[in-house]
Amino acid sequence: MDNQDLLERIQSLVEEEHRLRDAAGAEDDDNRARLAQLEAQLDQCWDLLRQRRAKKDAGENPDEAEPRPVSEVEGYRQ
């Protein structure tokens, strides 16, 4: 997955997140669970994009970047 693919994936996840938040009945358990999944996936995508950019800036191969587990990226400080 290259940077453009990641950006497109992020955009798709953000659009779905907005649709769920705007939907009537967004407070139900299914929507809350899906929103939590979306947030975790977004964190992973952003982390992978940052890794790829850092590797490129360091003269390394960005394709060697690997997605980190949700448990790891969710623990980062903003």
Secondary structure, DSSP 4 states (H G I P E B T S, - for coil): --HHHHHHHHHHHHHHHHHHHHSTTTTSHHHHHHHHHHHHHHHHHHHHHHHHHHHHHTTS-GGG--PPPHHHHTT---
